[in-house]
Structures are given as C-alpha cells and as structure tokens.
Amino acid sequence: MNAFAALSDPTRRNIVKIVVMHGQLSSSEISRNFDISSAAISQHLKILKESQVLRMKKDAQRRLYSLGSGMDEVEEWIDEIKAQWSKRLNKYERYVLKMKKERDREKK
C-alpha cells in the first residue's frame, strides 16, 4: 500500500497528525486519543508502518512510532501540484495585467 492509500482513511490521517504534533509516541499513547479499540488502532498503525508513513522502533516492551519516509511521496506530489498552480497563476496574472494595460490605453 502506498502513502496515499494509507492516508485515505480519516483515522489514519488523525494518527499521523497526532504523531507529527507530539513526536515519537507509543501505540498506547496514540490509542488514548481515539474511542476505538486498541486492536483497531494496531491495525491502522500496521498499515501506516507498511506504507512507511510511520516508522516503528522497539524500545524494550514499547513500540514507538514516528514519521516515516513514506510522507516524502506525498510531499513530492504536493510540490508538483503547487508548481503547476504557480505556473497557471503566473500566466493568469500576466494575462490580467495585459488586459488592464489594453483597457487603460483604450480609455486615453
């Protein structure tokens, strides 16, 4: 599963948001933020880990989750979209300025 598929679920998006806000968290610390079973949270964490959105490291009996490299795919996609919109908006701005100049010339 890729990062986009993993993030398609609102619970998983909220898990990622919580991890980003608080840094490294255990699965029980993550679970406290939800009104669903720990088993359900574990399934969500498994998917996020498999997609590399989150990484897990073992610390004795605890499993600690932090942001993983899978978010790089999402960030690259966002950067591409922003670049496309920036080009479009710059082109639109040039068009509007051209139209304004033409309108100003007609008024004279």
Rosetta constraint file for C-alpha pairs under 8 A:
AtomPair CA 1 CA 5 HARMONIC 6.14 0.50
AtomPair CA 1 CA 6 HARMONIC 6.56 0.50
AtomPair CA 1 CA 47 HARMONIC 7.65 0.50
AtomPair CA 1 CA 50 HARMONIC 7.06 0.50
AtomPair CA 1 CA 51 HARMONIC 5.43 0.50
AtomPair CA 2 CA 6 HARMONIC 6.30 0.50
AtomPair CA 2 CA 51 HARMONIC 5.15 0.50
AtomPair CA 2 CA 70 HARMONIC 7.66 0.50
AtomPair CA 3 CA 7 HARMONIC 6.05 0.50
AtomPair CA 3 CA 48 HARMONIC 7.71 0.50
AtomPair CA 3 CA 51 HARMONIC 5.43 0.50
AtomPair CA 3 CA 52 HARMONIC 7.15 0.50
AtomPair CA 3 CA 53 HARMONIC 6.01 0.50
AtomPair CA 3 CA 70 HARMONIC 5.75 0.50
AtomPair CA 3 CA 71 HARMONIC 6.64 0.50
AtomPair CA 3 CA 73 HARMONIC 7.05 0.50
AtomPair CA 3 CA 74 HARMONIC 6.90 0.50
AtomPair CA 4 CA 8 HARMONIC 6.16 0.50
AtomPair CA 4 CA 74 HARMONIC 7.06 0.50
AtomPair CA 5 CA 9 HARMONIC 7.84 0.50
AtomPair CA 6 CA 12 HARMONIC 7.04 0.50
AtomPair CA 6 CA 47 HARMONIC 6.36 0.50
AtomPair CA 6 CA 48 HARMONIC 6.00 0.50
AtomPair CA 6 CA 51 HARMONIC 6.58 0.50
AtomPair CA 6 CA 53 HARMONIC 7.83 0.50
AtomPair CA 7 CA 12 HARMONIC 5.91 0.50
AtomPair CA 7 CA 13 HARMONIC 5.39 0.50
AtomPair CA 7 CA 48 HARMONIC 7.97 0.50
AtomPair CA 8 CA 12 HARMONIC 7.68 0.50
AtomPair CA 8 CA 13 HARMONIC 7.44 0.50
AtomPair CA 9 CA 13 HARMONIC 6.36 0.50
AtomPair CA 10 CA 14 HARMONIC 6.17 0.50
AtomPair CA 11 CA 15 HARMONIC 6.20 0.50
AtomPair CA 11 CA 44 HARMONIC 7.71 0.50
AtomPair CA 12 CA 16 HARMONIC 6.24 0.50
AtomPair CA 12 CA 44 HARMONIC 6.06 0.50
AtomPair CA 12 CA 45 HARMONIC 7.66 0.50
AtomPair CA 12 CA 48 HARMONIC 7.24 0.50
AtomPair CA 13 CA 17 HARMONIC 6.18 0.50
AtomPair CA 14 CA 18 HARMONIC 6.14 0.50
AtomPair CA 15 CA 19 HARMONIC 6.23 0.50
AtomPair CA 15 CA 30 HARMONIC 6.92 0.50
AtomPair CA 16 CA 20 HARMONIC 6.06 0.50
AtomPair CA 16 CA 53 HARMONIC 7.88 0.50
AtomPair CA 16 CA 54 HARMONIC 7.51 0.50
AtomPair CA 16 CA 67 HARMONIC 7.41 0.50
AtomPair CA 17 CA 21 HARMONIC 6.14 0.50
AtomPair CA 18 CA 22 HARMONIC 6.07 0.50
AtomPair CA 18 CA 23 HARMONIC 7.99 0.50
AtomPair CA 18 CA 30 HARMONIC 7.38 0.50
AtomPair CA 19 CA 23 HARMONIC 5.20 0.50
AtomPair CA 19 CA 24 HARMONIC 6.29 0.50
AtomPair CA 19 CA 25 HARMONIC 6.42 0.50
AtomPair CA 19 CA 30 HARMONIC 7.71 0.50
AtomPair CA 19 CA 65 HARMONIC 7.30 0.50
AtomPair CA 19 CA 66 HARMONIC 6.14 0.50
AtomPair CA 19 CA 67 HARMONIC 6.93 0.50
AtomPair CA 20 CA 66 HARMONIC 7.48 0.50
AtomPair CA 20 CA 67 HARMONIC 6.69 0.50
AtomPair CA 23 CA 66 HARMONIC 6.18 0.50
AtomPair CA 23 CA 67 HARMONIC 7.87 0.50
AtomPair CA 24 CA 64 HARMONIC 6.03 0.50
AtomPair CA 24 CA 65 HARMONIC 5.37 0.50
AtomPair CA 24 CA 66 HARMONIC 4.68 0.50
AtomPair CA 24 CA 67 HARMONIC 7.94 0.50
AtomPair CA 25 CA 29 HARMONIC 5.99 0.50
AtomPair CA 25 CA 30 HARMONIC 6.50 0.50
AtomPair CA 25 CA 64 HARMONIC 5.24 0.50
AtomPair CA 25 CA 65 HARMONIC 5.29 0.50
AtomPair CA 25 CA 66 HARMONIC 6.78 0.50
AtomPair CA 26 CA 30 HARMONIC 6.31 0.50
AtomPair CA 26 CA 62 HARMONIC 6.42 0.50
AtomPair CA 26 CA 63 HARMONIC 5.48 0.50
AtomPair CA 26 CA 64 HARMONIC 4.38 0.50
AtomPair CA 26 CA 65 HARMONIC 6.01 0.50
AtomPair CA 27 CA 31 HARMONIC 6.04 0.50
AtomPair CA 27 CA 41 HARMONIC 7.71 0.50
AtomPair CA 27 CA 42 HARMONIC 7.24 0.50
AtomPair CA 27 CA 45 HARMONIC 7.90 0.50
AtomPair CA 27 CA 62 HARMONIC 7.95 0.50
AtomPair CA 27 CA 63 HARMONIC 6.48 0.50
AtomPair CA 27 CA 64 HARMONIC 6.79 0.50
AtomPair CA 27 CA 65 HARMONIC 7.21 0.50
AtomPair CA 28 CA 32 HARMONIC 6.36 0.50
AtomPair CA 28 CA 38 HARMONIC 7.46 0.50
AtomPair CA 29 CA 33 HARMONIC 7.43 0.50
AtomPair CA 30 CA 34 HARMONIC 7.69 0.50
AtomPair CA 30 CA 41 HARMONIC 7.95 0.50
AtomPair CA 31 CA 36 HARMONIC 7.77 0.50
AtomPair CA 31 CA 37 HARMONIC 7.69 0.50
AtomPair CA 31 CA 38 HARMONIC 5.94 0.50
AtomPair CA 31 CA 41 HARMONIC 6.22 0.50
AtomPair CA 36 CA 40 HARMONIC 6.52 0.50
AtomPair CA 36 CA 41 HARMONIC 7.19 0.50
AtomPair CA 37 CA 41 HARMONIC 6.49 0.50
AtomPair CA 38 CA 42 HARMONIC 6.05 0.50
AtomPair CA 39 CA 43 HARMONIC 6.35 0.50
AtomPair CA 40 CA 44 HARMONIC 6.42 0.50
AtomPair CA 41 CA 45 HARMONIC 6.07 0.50
AtomPair CA 42 CA 46 HARMONIC 6.04 0.50
AtomPair CA 43 CA 47 HARMONIC 6.41 0.50
AtomPair CA 44 CA 48 HARMONIC 6.24 0.50
AtomPair CA 45 CA 49 HARMONIC 5.96 0.50
AtomPair CA 45 CA 54 HARMONIC 7.72 0.50
AtomPair CA 46 CA 50 HARMONIC 6.06 0.50
AtomPair CA 47 CA 51 HARMONIC 6.15 0.50
AtomPair CA 48 CA 52 HARMONIC 6.11 0.50
AtomPair CA 48 CA 53 HARMONIC 5.18 0.50
AtomPair CA 48 CA 54 HARMONIC 5.43 0.50
AtomPair CA 48 CA 55 HARMONIC 8.00 0.50
AtomPair CA 49 CA 53 HARMONIC 6.04 0.50
AtomPair CA 49 CA 54 HARMONIC 4.89 0.50
AtomPair CA 49 CA 55 HARMONIC 5.48 0.50
AtomPair CA 49 CA 56 HARMONIC 6.87 0.50
AtomPair CA 49 CA 68 HARMONIC 7.96 0.50
AtomPair CA 51 CA 70 HARMONIC 6.24 0.50
AtomPair CA 52 CA 68 HARMONIC 5.34 0.50
AtomPair CA 52 CA 69 HARMONIC 5.85 0.50
AtomPair CA 52 CA 70 HARMONIC 4.41 0.50
AtomPair CA 52 CA 71 HARMONIC 7.56 0.50
AtomPair CA 53 CA 67 HARMONIC 6.17 0.50
AtomPair CA 53 CA 68 HARMONIC 4.76 0.50
AtomPair CA 53 CA 69 HARMONIC 6.19 0.50
AtomPair CA 53 CA 70 HARMONIC 4.26 0.50
AtomPair CA 53 CA 71 HARMONIC 5.39 0.50
AtomPair CA 54 CA 65 HARMONIC 6.23 0.50
AtomPair CA 54 CA 66 HARMONIC 5.49 0.50
AtomPair CA 54 CA 67 HARMONIC 4.56 0.50
AtomPair CA 54 CA 68 HARMONIC 4.28 0.50
AtomPair CA 54 CA 69 HARMONIC 7.53 0.50
AtomPair CA 54 CA 70 HARMONIC 7.32 0.50
AtomPair CA 55 CA 65 HARMONIC 5.57 0.50
AtomPair CA 55 CA 66 HARMONIC 5.47 0.50
AtomPair CA 55 CA 67 HARMONIC 6.06 0.50
AtomPair CA 55 CA 68 HARMONIC 4.89 0.50
AtomPair CA 56 CA 63 HARMONIC 6.25 0.50
AtomPair CA 56 CA 64 HARMONIC 5.41 0.50
AtomPair CA 56 CA 65 HARMONIC 4.57 0.50
AtomPair CA 56 CA 66 HARMONIC 6.61 0.50
AtomPair CA 57 CA 63 HARMONIC 5.72 0.50
AtomPair CA 57 CA 64 HARMONIC 5.32 0.50
AtomPair CA 57 CA 65 HARMONIC 6.68 0.50
AtomPair CA 58 CA 62 HARMONIC 5.84 0.50
AtomPair CA 58 CA 63 HARMONIC 4.62 0.50
AtomPair CA 58 CA 64 HARMONIC 6.23 0.50
AtomPair CA 59 CA 63 HARMONIC 6.12 0.50
AtomPair CA 59 CA 64 HARMONIC 7.03 0.50
AtomPair CA 67 CA 71 HARMONIC 7.66 0.50
AtomPair CA 69 CA 73 HARMONIC 7.91 0.50
AtomPair CA 70 CA 74 HARMONIC 7.38 0.50
AtomPair CA 71 CA 75 HARMONIC 6.14 0.50
AtomPair CA 72 CA 76 HARMONIC 6.04 0.50
AtomPair CA 73 CA 77 HARMONIC 6.30 0.50
AtomPair CA 74 CA 78 HARMONIC 6.21 0.50
AtomPair CA 75 CA 79 HARMONIC 6.12 0.50
AtomPair CA 76 CA 80 HARMONIC 6.25 0.50
AtomPair CA 77 CA 81 HARMONIC 6.29 0.50
AtomPair CA 78 CA 82 HARMONIC 6.08 0.50
AtomPair CA 79 CA 83 HARMONIC 6.11 0.50
AtomPair CA 80 CA 84 HARMONIC 6.27 0.50
AtomPair CA 81 CA 85 HARMONIC 6.23 0.50
AtomPair CA 82 CA 86 HARMONIC 5.96 0.50
AtomPair CA 83 CA 87 HARMONIC 6.26 0.50
AtomPair CA 84 CA 88 HARMONIC 6.30 0.50
AtomPair CA 85 CA 89 HARMONIC 5.95 0.50
AtomPair CA 86 CA 90 HARMONIC 6.02 0.50
AtomPair CA 87 CA 91 HARMONIC 6.14 0.50
AtomPair CA 88 CA 92 HARMONIC 6.11 0.50
AtomPair CA 89 CA 93 HARMONIC 5.99 0.50
AtomPair CA 90 CA 94 HARMONIC 6.25 0.50
AtomPair CA 91 CA 95 HARMONIC 6.29 0.50
AtomPair CA 92 CA 96 HARMONIC 6.18 0.50
AtomPair CA 93 CA 97 HARMONIC 6.16 0.50
AtomPair CA 94 CA 98 HARMONIC 6.09 0.50
AtomPair CA 95 CA 99 HARMONIC 6.18 0.50
AtomPair CA 96 CA 100 HARMONIC 6.10 0.50
AtomPair CA 97 CA 101 HARMONIC 6.18 0.50
AtomPair CA 98 CA 102 HARMONIC 6.25 0.50
AtomPair CA 99 CA 103 HARMONIC 6.08 0.50
AtomPair CA 100 CA 104 HARMONIC 6.06 0.50
AtomPair CA 101 CA 105 HARMONIC 6.17 0.50
AtomPair CA 102 CA 106 HARMONIC 6.27 0.50
AtomPair CA 103 CA 107 HARMONIC 6.38 0.50
AtomPair CA 104 CA 108 HARMONIC 6.70 0.50
